[in-house]
Amino acid sequence: MPSTRGRADLQPERAGPINLNHYATKKSVAESMLDVALLMANASQLKAVLEQGPEFKYYITVVVLIGVSLLFQVTAGALFVLMARKDINDVANQRKLDIINNVATGLVFITVIINIFITAFGVQKTGLYPKPN
């Protein structure tokens, strides 16, 4: 079997160098979609917990966890907007954007972990849909 290493004719053709700004923007959009999905889930969970009221066993715990999760999500969203407004191809922006990206990614990761705990403590069904007889 002949080796293809070093043969330029088998390498994929590229129209030019990779546009890092386009790559970073796509990555930020993907993370933002995750953030929006978590935000919607948290809003739904918060509504369910508030409907159950303080008699719910883990009421304070879940409300605090959801509040922290929402705070982290809003902060990460603001960082994504900030990153999208800057040009990563400008060398002067690269260090700052790398730090902001790491912080935003860390916030999303922590938010996911917090949401695992929210799910673990469980939000009971609200009773909005009566059981069929």
N, C-alpha and C positions, 0 to 999 in steps of 0.2 A: 504494500500500500504506500504510495508516494506521499511524502511529507508536503504539507501546504504551508509550513512556516516560512514566512518571509516573502511569499508570493503576493505581489500587489494586486494581481488580477482577481484574487479570491476575496479580497478585503471589501467590505461594504463601502460604497461611494458616499461621500458627504459633500453637501453643497458648500460647506464652509465650517468654521469653528463653532463649537457649541455655544449657544447664547445663554450664558449663565443667568442673566436677568430673567429670561423666559422660564428657565428651569426653576429658579427660586420662586417665581410668581405661581407656577403650577403647584409647587410643593406647598406654598402658603394657602392656596385655594383648597387643596385637599385637606390640610389641617383645619382650615376654617369650616369645611363641611362637617368634619368630625365634631368640632366645637358646637356647631348649630344643632346637630343631632343630640348631643348631650344636653344642650340648653333646653331643647323641647322636652326631653325626657325628664329633666329636673323640674320644669314648670308643671308637668303633669303629676309628678310625684309630690311636689309641694302642695298642689291643689288637693290631692287625695289625703295627705296628712292633715292639712288644715280642716278639711271636711270632717275627719274623724275626731278632731279636737284633742284636748289634753288627756283624755282617758286612754288614748293609745299608749301602749306600754313604753315605746321608745320615741315618744313625741318630740321631746327636747333634743335628743340625740340626732334624730333624722332631720329636724328643722335646721339645726346647726350645720350638719354635714351638707345639706342642700344649699344653705346660705354660703358656706365656704366654697362649694363647687361653683355656684353662680358667680361669686366674686372672681375666682380664678379664670372662669370662662370669659367674663367681660374683659379682664386684664389681658388674657391671651388674644382675644379678638382685637383689642386696641393695638397690641404689638404687631399683629398680622397686617393691620391697616398701615401702620407706620412702616413696616418692611416693604409693603407693596408700593409705597410712594417713593422709595429710594431706589437708585440705580446701582445694582451690585457690580456692574462693569466699571464703575468709578472707584478707583483704588482707595480713595479717601473714605469711602463708605463701607468698605469690605469688613474691616475689623468690628465696627459698630454693629453692622448687620449680622455678623456671625454671633456676637454676644446676644443680640436681641433674639435671633433665631433659636439659640440654645435655651434662653430663658422661656420663650414661648413654647418650645417643645417640652421642656421640663414641666411647665404649667399644665399642658395638655396631658402629660403622663400622670401627674399627681391627680388631676381631675378624674381621669379614668379609674385610678385606685380608689379615690373617694367614692365614686359612683358604684364601685364593687361593694364597698361597705354599706352604702345606702340600700342597695339591693339585698345585701345579707340581713340587714335589720328588717327589711320587708315592709312594704306599704300594703295594708289590707285593702281588700275591695271596698269601694265606697257605698255599695248598696244602691247605686243609681239605677241599676238594672235588676228588677226583682226576679227572684228565682221562679222558673216555671213550675206550676203545680202538677 
